[in-house]
Amino acid sequence: MTTEAFVTLVVFLFPLAYSPGPGNAFFAAIGATRGVRAAVPALAGYHLATVVVTLLIGLSVGVTVLTNPIVSRVLSVVGSIYILWIASRFLRAAWARTRNSAVPGQATPATKVGFWAGAVVLLVNPKAYSIIAVMFMQFLRPPLNDDVLAVIVITTVFTVNNVIAFIAWAALGRALTALFRSERSQRVIDYLFAAMLLGVAIWMIVPVFT
């Protein structure tokens, strides 16, 4: 890959990684409720899955299956249900804060989201497959279409860009929590991120019915 192509790839990926989406909302919520360091296991799961899926698509392994409309719909439904489940955990955390506010000194259990949760968020997101496919269509052109090294480079750039973006979103979520330290504010933040995840779930399920 030439330097020009590399720069173009980074420019292409920047808005996709940093604009609001399922992954960003997910990691911002973890950062807000548990901190950036606590998001590391989910980050590892998400991006290990990213590497595997991106390599498979780049090497044209399983592309036919992933582009099957039935598979896409199933992924949308499963993904939406899973995101709703995560949103429910933030709602439960908010309700727990409400109950515990009546008992001075009683801590609210943290919402735990780990390695496998991060991996599943990527695996059940059909939009991620579409973005990866478009990326390879744009940047893996002849004579590079059979170049394994080119696939690895594109996969690495894509993954590292996402890692940086999601850490930034997790830090943003944590900064929001630090800005509003009261128990009431913490409840509002829990409800806010639950609502964001609910919006993501709706966004994922809409294509099934259109």
Summary of the structure (lengths in Angstrom):
residues: 210
radius of gyration: 18.7
end to end distance: 38.2
largest distance: 67.2
contacts: 670
relative contact order: 0.22
helix: 80%
strand: 0%
